[in-house]
Amino acid sequence: MRATWRGLPAKRHDVGMQPGQEVPAADGSPLITDHYFPRTEGHFPTLLVRSPYGRGLPWGPMYGVLFAEQGFHVVLQSCRGTGGSGGRFHLWRNEPADGRATVAWLREQPWFDGRLATVGPSYLGYVQWALALDPPPELKAMVVQIGLHDPHALFHAGGVLHLEAALAVGAGMTYQHRGTVPFLKATLRLHRRLRAITTARPLRGAHESALGELPWLDEVMTHPDAGDPYWTGASLAHAADRATVPTGLVTGWHDGLADQVFEQYDRLRRAGCETALLVGPWTHTSALQQGWPEVFAESLAWLRAHLEGDRTAVRPGRVRVHVGGAREEWRDLPDWPPAACAEAWYAAPDGHLAPDAPASAGPAPLAAFRYDPADPTPSVGGRLLSRTAGARDNRRLEARDDVLTFTGPPLTAPVEILGPVTARLTIATDTGHCDVFTRLCDVAPDGRSTNVCDGVAPVRATPDRPVEVTAAMSSTAHRFAAGHRIRWQISAGAHPRYARNPGTGASPTEATEFTPTRITLHTPSSLLLPHGSPRPAPTEQTGR
């Protein structure tokens, strides 16, 4: 680990381990638990790490060993029904009660001194929010790294099925806790059969060829409405609404769960809870790989501050973000999003993106394209859970006939975008049913178009009648360098990141018939950018 991650702090203690301890779950099932501890006399605080992904690589070394070296007891536990623990796993119903049962067990341990914190990424963040619903008095701090609080939003945010995320979660939840080899084999099967699975008609059940029969995956994919009783109790957002436990948050600009982390931060701030936010240039996976030295240092400083009273390593600013672009840097901010003026850039004829609205008395056709579900617009990078996430060259994608681009003039001075980005589109379709995928890109002088942030929204309207659609495109901190251009990219999908819209109004998981859709973009359609620096006067217009 030290050879892989430069900059990790020197260890303070040798580490011992008590593997395979059985902790009673709320229903009495044994929760298999490993206890890591400093081999030093004295009292040390405890970190609780509950995981559905097993307790071996990478969790044991990254959380058990590294944190125990720094002077913590680490209790690394497999969630119910995973990693040898008894009972049956469920995505959200067991975690609050099992977390409380584990704390009750901790109180009986002679080495537990009453100081408790939680830490962990992804679903390991969800179990932290589950414990925070009714926090025990011993809980002094939480560190939620690239974590979620709402399973529905993981699968259906924006009103569209996040197909690739659903399959990735299916593979991780089913196989990762069984060990490295079974998980690797399942991942390879999924990769080999991905096209066949994601283009199957119907889509429902197609994953079985790679992942086996997973009733819960069918259920989450076929319940798109957050108000459906199926999702009752799934969202733990209300835990942040009344939180009092100091909570550190970590995410990356291309993390598939970034929007949930930003929502957590907003809820914690409104609740008056002490919180901090770190946002790096990471994806969901790279935050725990290339970004681990920064993530570990941030987490360690937060835990020491609230468990040991040592605030020497805590950064002064509440928010620290990585500003991407030509001159990348870290920026400390008092809050997120920072106060910024959202300015509209409008889609204009001939592929231009202009700072002034086109003169028009009402909606007027601007550009059109045909979306064919049989040849869906492919996904390229972006906010995913998989290794294909991140910033990518979009030029081949933008050369397709089913992708529109609107490009601003070369900038005469750098422009910074700090905060949430939103698209407002006026759309008409000949079927009345489609999705709209919208993306902000940075175009370099050599023509390379790199995605910055994006979003998706469903369109349901009377055929051929324009309707206004708003698509949230997440947040960003990005500097467009002088000489670069701002580009707005619009299409009707990003497959297999999102399930194909069949164009008929049928459910994308059940549809067997697909209808190509003609989509017309009308004026006014605009991209709202939260400028962190003054916008320079435009020079000559340059289109696609």
Backbone torsions as a table, in degrees:
resi	resn	phi	psi	omega
1	MET	NA	-41.8	-177.6
2	ARG	-69.0	-28.7	176.5
3	ALA	-73.2	-30.3	-178.8
4	THR	-80.5	-43.5	-176.3
5	TRP	-109.9	99.3	176.8
6	ARG	-70.8	143.7	175.2
7	GLY	94.4	2.5	175.2
8	LEU	-67.9	145.9	-179.0
9	PRO	-68.0	149.9	176.9
10	ALA	-62.8	143.8	-178.7
11	LYS	-70.3	146.6	178.8
12	ARG	-100.3	-22.7	-174.7
13	HIS	-143.1	147.9	164.8
14	ASP	-69.9	156.8	-171.4
15	VAL	-119.0	135.7	171.3
16	GLY	-111.6	167.8	-176.1
17	MET	-146.8	137.0	170.2
18	GLN	-115.3	99.5	-175.5
19	PRO	-86.1	158.1	167.1
20	GLY	66.6	27.3	176.0
21	GLN	-73.8	146.9	-178.9
22	GLU	-104.6	118.3	178.9
23	VAL	-109.1	127.7	-178.5
24	PRO	-67.4	127.1	172.9
25	ALA	-74.7	176.9	-179.9
26	ALA	-60.2	-30.6	179.1
27	ASP	-96.3	7.4	-179.8
28	GLY	91.5	-9.5	177.8
29	SER	-62.7	144.7	178.1
30	PRO	-76.2	126.9	174.3
31	LEU	-100.2	112.3	-175.3
32	ILE	-73.0	129.2	-167.9
33	THR	-137.1	133.8	173.3
34	ASP	-105.5	136.5	-179.8
35	HIS	-114.0	116.5	174.6
36	TYR	-101.6	143.4	-176.3
37	PHE	-152.5	153.1	175.0
38	PRO	-71.9	135.0	176.7
39	ARG	-84.5	61.3	-177.9
40	THR	-142.9	140.1	176.3
41	GLU	-66.7	141.7	176.8
42	GLY	135.5	178.2	179.6
43	HIS	-101.4	134.9	-179.1
44	PHE	-134.7	145.0	176.5
45	PRO	-70.4	167.2	-174.2
46	THR	-118.0	137.7	173.3
47	LEU	-110.1	129.8	177.1
48	LEU	-103.3	123.4	-179.6
49	VAL	-126.3	108.0	-179.7
50	ARG	-108.6	129.2	-169.4
51	SER	-138.6	141.0	170.7
52	PRO	-92.7	4.6	-172.3
53	TYR	-105.3	15.1	-177.8
54	GLY	91.4	177.2	-176.3
55	ARG	-121.9	7.2	178.8
56	GLY	-88.7	-137.6	178.7
57	LEU	-68.6	137.6	-4.2
58	PRO	-93.7	1.0	-167.1
59	TRP	-66.3	-43.7	179.8
60	GLY	-59.5	-51.7	178.7
61	PRO	-66.0	-45.5	-172.0
62	MET	-72.6	-36.0	-176.6
63	TYR	-108.1	-45.5	179.6
64	GLY	-66.6	-57.2	-174.1
65	VAL	-71.9	-52.5	-172.5
66	LEU	-62.9	-40.7	-179.6
67	PHE	-77.1	-34.1	175.6
68	ALA	-65.2	-35.2	175.6
69	GLU	-58.9	-29.0	-176.5
70	GLN	-91.2	2.6	174.3
71	GLY	103.7	37.5	177.9
72	PHE	-129.8	142.5	159.6
73	HIS	-72.7	134.3	178.7
74	VAL	-122.1	120.5	177.6
75	VAL	-104.4	105.2	-177.1
76	LEU	-104.3	113.2	-169.2
77	GLN	-123.9	139.8	173.6
78	SER	-84.9	128.0	179.2
79	CYS	-60.3	160.4	-178.6
80	ARG	-51.6	131.0	177.3
81	GLY	79.9	9.7	179.3
82	THR	-133.7	155.5	172.1
83	GLY	56.4	29.6	-179.4
84	GLY	93.1	-10.0	177.4
85	SER	-70.5	149.3	-178.6
86	GLY	-77.4	175.5	179.1
87	GLY	81.6	-171.1	-176.8
88	ARG	-118.2	132.0	-179.5
89	PHE	-71.2	140.9	169.2
90	HIS	-137.7	144.6	-173.1
91	LEU	-59.3	-30.4	-176.5
92	TRP	-146.0	-13.0	-169.6
93	ARG	-78.7	-22.8	-172.8
94	ASN	-98.1	-19.1	-165.2
95	GLU	-66.7	-41.6	179.4
96	PRO	-60.3	-47.1	-177.3
97	ALA	-68.8	-39.5	-178.8
98	ASP	-70.7	-32.2	174.8
99	GLY	-63.8	-44.8	178.8
100	ARG	-64.6	-38.1	178.3
101	ALA	-63.7	-36.6	179.2
102	THR	-68.1	-38.9	177.0
103	VAL	-64.5	-38.2	176.9
104	ALA	-61.1	-38.4	176.6
105	TRP	-66.7	-40.1	179.8
106	LEU	-59.3	-38.5	-178.0
107	ARG	-60.6	-21.7	-178.5
108	GLU	-90.3	-5.4	-176.0
109	GLN	-86.5	134.2	-176.1
110	PRO	-64.8	-23.7	-178.2
111	TRP	-88.3	-8.5	-178.7
112	PHE	-80.8	120.5	-174.8
113	ASP	-102.7	11.6	176.4
114	GLY	91.8	-2.9	177.5
115	ARG	-103.3	116.3	-173.3
116	LEU	-130.4	140.7	171.0
117	ALA	-140.1	163.9	175.4
118	THR	-121.4	153.7	-179.9
119	VAL	-155.8	150.2	174.6
120	GLY	151.9	162.0	-176.4
121	PRO	-104.5	162.0	170.0
122	SER	57.6	-123.7	178.5
123	TYR	-65.0	-23.6	174.8
124	LEU	-67.2	-17.4	170.4
125	GLY	-80.9	-36.6	179.0
126	TYR	-60.2	-42.3	-179.3
127	VAL	-67.6	-24.9	174.5
128	GLN	-67.7	-44.3	177.6
129	TRP	-64.1	-32.0	177.8
130	ALA	-63.4	-41.9	177.6
131	LEU	-68.9	-31.3	-178.5
132	ALA	-74.1	-10.8	175.2
133	LEU	-57.8	-40.9	177.1
134	ASP	-138.0	74.2	-168.7
135	PRO	-64.7	134.4	175.2
136	PRO	-69.2	154.7	-178.1
137	PRO	-62.4	-22.8	-179.7
138	GLU	-74.6	-17.7	-174.3
139	LEU	-75.2	112.0	-174.8
140	LYS	-104.7	-19.1	-176.6
141	ALA	-163.5	156.7	173.3
142	MET	-135.3	147.1	170.9
143	VAL	-130.3	105.9	-178.3
144	VAL	-100.1	109.7	-176.8
145	GLN	-103.0	124.3	-179.6
146	ILE	38.2	48.9	-171.2
147	GLY	-108.1	161.4	179.3
148	LEU	-112.7	161.3	171.7
149	HIS	-128.6	-8.0	-174.6
150	ASP	-135.6	100.7	179.3
151	PRO	-59.8	-36.2	179.8
152	HIS	-59.1	-44.4	-178.8
153	ALA	-65.6	-26.1	176.3
154	LEU	-63.8	-36.3	-174.8
155	PHE	-99.5	-23.4	-170.3
156	HIS	-137.0	17.3	-178.3
157	ALA	-58.6	139.9	-179.3
158	GLY	83.1	2.4	178.9
159	GLY	80.2	13.3	-178.5
160	VAL	-129.7	141.3	-179.5
161	LEU	-68.8	122.6	176.2
162	HIS	-83.2	84.0	-169.7
163	LEU	-64.5	-50.3	-177.1
164	GLU	-62.8	-38.8	177.8
165	ALA	-64.4	-41.3	179.5
166	ALA	-60.5	-43.1	179.8
167	LEU	-68.3	-39.5	178.4
168	ALA	-63.7	-42.4	177.9
169	VAL	-65.1	-39.7	177.9
170	GLY	-58.9	-43.9	178.6
171	ALA	-66.8	-44.4	-177.6
172	GLY	-65.4	-47.2	-177.5
173	MET	-67.3	-31.2	-174.2
174	THR	-86.8	-34.7	-169.2
175	TYR	-118.3	-25.5	-171.9
176	GLN	-64.2	-35.7	-178.9
177	HIS	-72.6	-10.6	179.3
178	ARG	-84.8	-11.2	178.0
179	GLY	126.1	167.0	-174.8
180	THR	-62.7	-44.5	-175.6
181	VAL	-66.6	-50.4	177.5
182	PRO	-60.0	-37.7	179.5
183	PHE	-66.9	-42.1	179.2
184	LEU	-63.4	-42.8	179.4
185	LYS	-62.7	-43.0	179.4
186	ALA	-64.9	-39.9	179.3
187	THR	-63.7	-41.7	178.4
188	LEU	-66.3	-40.3	176.6
189	ARG	-61.1	-44.1	-180.0
190	LEU	-63.5	-41.4	179.2
191	HIS	-63.0	-44.1	-178.6
192	ARG	-65.9	-34.0	-173.5
193	ARG	-105.2	10.7	-173.3
194	LEU	-59.2	-45.8	-178.2
195	ARG	-63.1	-44.9	-179.5
196	ALA	-63.8	-38.6	-178.9
197	ILE	-68.6	-46.6	-172.2
198	THR	-78.8	-12.1	177.3
199	THR	-110.5	8.4	-178.9
200	ALA	-66.7	149.4	176.0
201	ARG	-126.7	109.6	-1.1
202	PRO	-78.8	163.5	179.9
203	LEU	-71.3	-32.4	-176.1
204	ARG	-60.6	128.1	177.6
205	GLY	84.8	-8.0	-176.5
206	ALA	-64.7	-24.7	-178.5
207	HIS	-66.3	-16.1	-174.5
208	GLU	-61.8	-27.1	-179.5
209	SER	-65.1	-24.1	179.9
210	ALA	-110.1	-34.3	-171.0
211	LEU	-111.9	-9.5	-175.3
212	GLY	84.6	-178.4	-178.0
213	GLU	-76.6	120.2	-178.4
214	LEU	-130.7	87.7	-177.9
215	PRO	-56.0	-37.8	-178.2
216	TRP	-64.8	-32.1	179.3
217	LEU	-70.4	-40.2	172.9
218	ASP	-57.6	-41.6	-176.4
219	GLU	-66.0	-46.0	-178.0
220	VAL	-69.0	-29.7	-179.9
221	MET	-76.6	-25.6	-173.9
222	THR	-104.9	12.2	174.7
223	HIS	-123.2	79.0	-174.2
224	PRO	-76.3	-18.9	-173.9
225	ASP	-86.6	120.3	180.0
226	ALA	-62.5	-23.2	179.2
227	GLY	-84.9	-2.5	177.8
228	ASP	-62.3	137.1	178.5
229	PRO	-55.1	-22.2	178.5
230	TYR	-55.7	-34.3	-174.7
231	TRP	-92.6	5.6	-179.5
232	THR	-57.7	125.7	-179.8
233	GLY	86.7	-5.3	-176.6
234	ALA	-72.5	-45.8	-178.3
235	SER	-77.3	133.1	178.4
236	LEU	-109.2	24.5	-177.1
237	ALA	-58.7	-34.1	-177.0
238	HIS	-67.4	-17.1	175.2
239	ALA	-64.9	-38.1	178.1
240	ALA	-74.4	-28.2	-177.9
241	ASP	-64.2	-28.1	-178.8
242	ARG	-122.4	23.0	-174.5
243	ALA	-68.8	143.9	173.0
244	THR	-126.6	-8.7	-179.1
245	VAL	-82.9	122.6	178.2
246	PRO	-53.7	128.2	-171.3
247	THR	-130.2	120.1	173.0
248	GLY	-92.6	138.7	-176.9
249	LEU	-122.2	142.3	179.2
250	VAL	-135.7	136.2	172.4
251	THR	-153.4	-178.0	176.8
252	GLY	-132.4	155.5	-177.4
253	TRP	-61.7	-26.9	-180.0
254	HIS	-111.3	23.7	175.0
255	ASP	-78.5	133.2	178.6
256	GLY	-63.7	-15.3	179.3
257	LEU	-108.9	12.5	-175.1
258	ALA	-57.3	-43.3	-177.9
259	ASP	-61.9	-35.6	178.0
260	GLN	-67.4	-37.6	178.8
261	VAL	-65.9	-42.6	177.4
262	PHE	-61.7	-37.8	177.3
263	GLU	-66.2	-40.5	177.1
264	GLN	-58.8	-46.4	179.6
265	TYR	-59.2	-45.6	-178.9
266	ASP	-62.1	-43.2	180.0
267	ARG	-66.0	-41.5	179.0
268	LEU	-63.6	-41.6	179.5
269	ARG	-63.5	-43.7	-179.5
270	ARG	-67.5	-27.3	177.4
271	ALA	-79.8	-8.9	-178.4
272	GLY	77.9	18.5	-179.0
273	CYS	-85.5	141.3	177.1
274	GLU	-65.0	127.8	-177.4
275	THR	-150.8	162.9	175.2
276	ALA	-145.8	152.3	-176.2
277	LEU	-132.3	128.6	174.0
278	LEU	-119.4	124.4	179.4
279	VAL	-125.4	116.1	-177.4
280	GLY	-108.7	-179.3	-178.7
281	PRO	-84.0	46.1	-166.2
282	TRP	-115.4	160.6	166.8
283	THR	-97.4	-176.8	179.4
284	HIS	-62.6	-37.2	-178.5
285	THR	-87.0	-37.7	-174.8
286	SER	-73.0	-18.1	176.2
287	ALA	-61.8	-30.3	179.3
288	LEU	-99.0	6.2	177.5
289	GLN	-118.0	-93.2	179.7
290	GLN	-59.0	-33.1	-176.5
291	GLY	-88.4	-0.2	-172.9
292	TRP	-60.1	-39.5	177.9
293	PRO	-56.6	-43.4	178.5
294	GLU	-69.9	-42.0	-178.8
295	VAL	-65.2	-42.2	-179.4
296	PHE	-65.9	-44.1	-179.9
297	ALA	-62.2	-43.4	178.2
298	GLU	-61.0	-46.2	-177.8
299	SER	-65.1	-44.1	-178.1
300	LEU	-63.3	-42.5	179.9
301	ALA	-62.6	-42.1	-180.0
302	TRP	-64.5	-43.6	-178.6
303	LEU	-66.7	-42.7	178.7
304	ARG	-65.0	-37.1	-179.1
305	ALA	-63.5	-39.8	-171.7
306	HIS	-100.5	-11.8	175.8
307	LEU	-104.7	-28.6	-174.6
308	GLU	-121.6	-5.6	-179.6
309	GLY	74.8	15.7	-179.3
310	ASP	-99.6	102.8	-177.1
311	ARG	-103.0	15.6	-174.7
312	THR	-64.3	-28.4	-177.0
313	ALA	-101.5	1.3	-179.8
314	VAL	-77.7	128.4	-179.1
315	ARG	-70.4	150.6	-174.7
316	PRO	-69.9	-33.8	-177.1
317	GLY	-81.5	147.1	178.4
318	ARG	-69.9	-31.1	-174.8
319	VAL	-125.6	137.0	173.1
320	ARG	-131.4	123.1	-177.8
321	VAL	-126.6	150.6	173.5
322	HIS	-92.2	124.3	179.4
323	VAL	-94.8	113.5	-179.0
324	GLY	-82.2	179.7	-179.8
325	GLY	115.5	-157.9	-172.9
326	ALA	-66.5	-36.2	-178.7
327	ARG	-122.9	85.8	-173.7
328	GLU	-71.9	142.8	-178.3
329	GLU	-159.5	164.0	171.7
330	TRP	-95.1	142.7	-176.8
331	ARG	-132.2	127.9	174.2
332	ASP	-91.1	132.5	-176.3
333	LEU	-132.0	152.6	179.2
334	PRO	-74.5	-21.6	-176.9
335	ASP	-165.1	171.5	175.8
336	TRP	-139.0	134.0	-4.7
337	PRO	-76.5	154.3	177.3
338	PRO	-69.8	159.6	176.9
339	ALA	-64.4	119.3	-178.3
340	ALA	-148.5	151.3	178.9
341	CYS	-91.1	119.2	177.9
342	ALA	-80.3	119.8	-178.8
343	GLU	-114.6	141.3	-176.3
344	ALA	-91.4	135.1	168.6
345	TRP	-115.2	130.0	-169.6
346	TYR	-105.0	140.6	170.3
347	ALA	-67.3	131.4	-176.1
348	ALA	-129.3	165.6	-179.1
349	PRO	-57.0	155.7	175.8
350	ASP	63.7	28.7	173.8
351	GLY	76.8	19.4	179.1
352	HIS	-89.4	153.5	172.9
353	LEU	-121.3	116.6	-169.9
354	ALA	-122.7	149.3	179.6
355	PRO	-78.1	-3.5	-178.9
356	ASP	-120.4	140.5	-178.7
357	ALA	-67.8	138.7	176.3
358	PRO	-62.8	142.5	178.1
359	ALA	-69.6	116.5	-177.8
360	SER	-161.9	141.4	178.4
361	ALA	-80.4	-14.7	-178.3
362	GLY	-174.1	-173.2	-179.8
363	PRO	-57.0	131.9	177.2
364	ALA	-136.2	138.7	-178.8
365	PRO	-57.2	137.0	-177.3
366	LEU	-118.0	-45.0	179.3
367	ALA	-163.0	157.9	-178.4
368	ALA	-143.8	156.9	175.0
369	PHE	-154.4	166.5	-178.6
370	ARG	-112.7	126.1	176.7
371	TYR	-104.1	124.8	-179.5
372	ASP	-114.1	111.2	179.6
373	PRO	-59.8	-21.8	177.7
374	ALA	-74.5	-19.0	175.8
375	ASP	-133.7	68.0	-169.6
376	PRO	-68.0	148.6	175.0
377	THR	-60.4	124.9	-175.1
378	PRO	-77.0	157.4	174.5
379	SER	-89.3	142.4	178.7
380	VAL	-133.3	108.0	177.1
381	GLY	59.7	-157.4	178.8
382	GLY	100.7	-162.0	-175.7
383	ARG	-87.6	95.2	-178.7
384	LEU	-127.5	171.1	172.5
385	LEU	-93.1	-15.0	-173.5
386	SER	-92.1	175.5	-179.7
387	ARG	-72.0	-10.6	178.3
388	THR	-83.2	2.5	-179.2
389	ALA	-71.6	167.1	171.7
390	GLY	111.7	-170.3	-179.6
391	ALA	-80.5	130.9	-177.4
392	ARG	-137.9	162.7	174.2
393	ASP	-76.1	122.5	-175.8
394	ASN	-98.7	7.5	-171.6
395	ARG	-62.9	-42.0	179.5
396	ARG	-66.3	-38.6	177.0
397	LEU	-62.3	-45.1	-175.7
398	GLU	-72.5	-12.0	177.0
399	ALA	-81.7	-10.2	179.7
400	ARG	-70.0	152.3	179.3
401	ASP	-71.8	-17.9	-177.9
402	ASP	-99.7	23.6	177.2
403	VAL	-130.6	126.1	174.8
404	LEU	-98.0	143.9	172.4
405	THR	-132.2	141.0	175.2
406	PHE	-127.7	122.6	-168.3
407	THR	-123.5	132.3	178.6
408	GLY	-79.6	176.0	-179.8
409	PRO	-75.3	161.7	172.8
410	PRO	-57.0	133.9	-177.1
411	LEU	-77.6	137.8	179.2
412	THR	-85.1	-14.3	177.9
413	ALA	-151.9	158.0	179.9
414	PRO	-60.3	147.8	175.9
415	VAL	-127.2	127.3	178.1
416	GLU	-103.5	137.4	175.3
417	ILE	-113.9	118.8	-177.9
418	LEU	-131.8	105.0	177.5
419	GLY	131.6	-166.4	-177.7
420	PRO	-76.2	140.8	178.3
421	VAL	-108.9	140.2	-177.3
422	THR	-136.1	144.9	174.1
423	ALA	-114.6	136.0	173.4
424	ARG	-118.6	114.6	-173.8
425	LEU	-120.7	146.2	171.0
426	THR	-109.8	113.0	-167.6
427	ILE	-125.3	142.0	169.5
428	ALA	-130.9	143.3	177.5
429	THR	-132.3	153.3	-179.4
430	ASP	-81.1	-12.7	177.6
431	THR	-105.6	-19.7	-176.3
432	GLY	87.2	-1.3	-176.3
433	HIS	-137.2	123.0	173.1
434	CYS	-167.5	174.4	168.8
435	ASP	-115.1	157.1	174.4
436	VAL	-125.0	126.6	177.4
437	PHE	-109.5	127.6	-174.0
438	THR	-129.9	138.7	-171.0
439	ARG	-142.7	140.4	172.6
440	LEU	-96.3	130.6	-179.5
441	CYS	-128.4	154.0	176.5
442	ASP	-109.1	116.5	-177.3
443	VAL	-101.4	117.7	-179.7
444	ALA	-78.6	164.4	179.0
445	PRO	-57.9	-26.3	179.0
446	ASP	-83.7	1.9	177.1
447	GLY	97.4	-10.0	179.8
448	ARG	-64.2	128.4	-178.8
449	SER	-110.9	113.9	-174.2
450	THR	-111.9	128.2	-179.3
451	ASN	-69.6	138.7	179.8
452	VAL	-107.6	-53.4	176.4
453	CYS	-157.6	165.5	-176.1
454	ASP	-158.5	175.6	178.5
455	GLY	-164.3	170.7	-177.6
456	VAL	-141.1	151.5	177.6
457	ALA	-151.9	144.7	175.5
458	PRO	-79.9	151.7	175.7
459	VAL	-119.7	120.1	177.1
460	ARG	-129.6	113.3	-172.6
461	ALA	-154.4	168.2	171.7
462	THR	-66.2	132.5	-178.8
463	PRO	-51.2	134.7	174.6
464	ASP	66.0	13.1	176.3
465	ARG	-110.6	122.1	-177.5
466	PRO	-61.9	142.3	178.0
467	VAL	-136.2	144.4	178.4
468	GLU	-85.4	132.4	-178.5
469	VAL	-128.2	134.3	175.5
470	THR	-111.4	128.2	179.4
471	ALA	-120.6	118.1	174.2
472	ALA	-74.1	133.0	-174.9
473	MET	-115.8	27.9	179.4
474	SER	65.2	-167.9	-178.5
475	SER	-115.3	162.1	177.6
476	THR	-154.3	163.9	168.5
477	ALA	-134.6	102.9	-170.3
478	HIS	-145.0	139.9	176.5
479	ARG	-109.7	119.7	172.1
480	PHE	-86.3	118.1	-175.7
481	ALA	-73.6	158.1	173.5
482	ALA	-57.5	137.6	-177.4
483	GLY	90.4	-17.4	175.0
484	HIS	-82.8	167.9	179.1
485	ARG	-127.7	149.7	176.7
486	ILE	-91.9	129.3	-178.5
487	ARG	-124.0	139.2	173.7
488	TRP	-111.7	121.1	-178.2
489	GLN	-108.9	134.1	-177.5
490	ILE	-134.1	132.3	175.7
491	SER	-148.3	-172.9	-178.3
492	ALA	-111.6	21.2	178.1
493	GLY	165.3	172.2	175.7
494	ALA	-150.8	92.1	-170.6
495	HIS	-102.6	135.1	10.7
496	PRO	-95.4	13.3	176.9
497	ARG	-53.6	-45.2	176.0
498	TYR	-118.2	147.6	176.8
499	ALA	-64.1	149.3	178.9
500	ARG	-67.5	137.3	171.5
501	ASN	-82.2	121.3	-175.7
502	PRO	-71.6	-11.9	178.5
503	GLY	79.7	4.9	-175.9
504	THR	-114.6	-9.8	-173.1
505	GLY	91.9	-7.1	179.0
506	ALA	-75.2	159.5	176.8
507	SER	-63.5	135.1	179.8
508	PRO	-64.9	-21.0	178.5
509	THR	-83.9	-21.1	-176.7
510	GLU	-108.1	-14.7	-171.9
511	ALA	-64.6	138.1	172.7
512	THR	-118.7	-15.9	177.2
513	GLU	-112.1	137.2	-178.2
514	PHE	-126.3	141.5	-179.2
515	THR	-124.1	122.5	174.3
516	PRO	-59.7	146.1	-175.1
517	THR	-124.8	132.8	173.6
518	ARG	-94.8	125.9	-173.7
519	ILE	-118.0	128.7	-179.0
520	THR	-118.2	125.1	174.8
521	LEU	-90.0	129.2	179.9
522	HIS	-111.4	163.8	168.0
523	THR	-84.8	149.8	-6.8
524	PRO	-85.5	136.4	173.0
525	SER	-132.6	129.6	-171.2
526	SER	-140.5	156.7	176.3
527	LEU	-111.9	120.4	-177.7
528	LEU	-96.9	116.8	-175.9
529	LEU	-114.1	124.7	178.1
530	PRO	-80.7	94.3	-174.2
531	HIS	-73.0	127.0	174.0
532	GLY	-94.4	-3.2	177.6
533	SER	-145.3	158.9	-177.4
534	PRO	-59.2	143.9	177.9
535	ARG	-83.4	125.8	179.8
536	PRO	-72.9	156.9	175.9
537	ALA	-64.8	136.0	-179.0
538	PRO	-69.6	151.7	172.4
539	THR	-100.7	-140.8	-178.5
540	GLU	-67.2	146.3	176.5
541	GLN	-75.6	139.6	176.5
542	THR	-133.3	123.8	-178.1
543	GLY	-89.1	-153.5	-173.9
544	ARG	-64.4	NA	NA
